[in-house]
Amino acid sequence: MNRKTDYDRYESPEGLLTDRSLSARQKLARLEEWAEDLRAGLRASDESMTSLEPGLSSALLQRVMACLDQLRDAQGRDLERSA
């Protein structure tokens, strides 16, 4: 059974990252959820519990993590400027 997630409407993690209707906190939460779901899928795939394609999911996880890093770096720069 597939559950609906807050990131489902995005074709890519980069699309979520550039969505101007979301705050940085909302983007961070959605990207973290996406990453955790991908990790869970990869763990299940390792145990032959899913038909998930590990190579595709691994590549997508790398993209999600890159977006998370970019967002966190931007937040760090914003904090430095306000100090």
C-alpha positions, 0 to 999 in steps of 0.5 A, a space after each residue: 500500500 502506498 501512502 501519500 507523502 508531503 513530497 509526492 507532488 514534486 518530480 524531483 528533490 530539486 523541484 522541492 528545493 526551489 518551491 517558493 511557497 514553502 519555508 526553509 523549515 518545510 523544505 527541510 522536513 520534506 527532504 528529510 522525510 524523502 531521504 528516510 523513505 528512500 533509506 527504508 526502501 533500500 534496506 527492504 531491497 537489501 532484504 529482498 522485501 521490495 521490487 525497488 531498484 537500488 541503483 535508481 533509489 540510491 541515485 535519488 537519495 544522493 540528489 535528496 541529500 545534496 538538496 539537504 546539504 544545500 539548504 542547510 548551508 544556506 541556513 548556516 550562511 543566513 545565521 552568520 549574517 544575522 549574528 
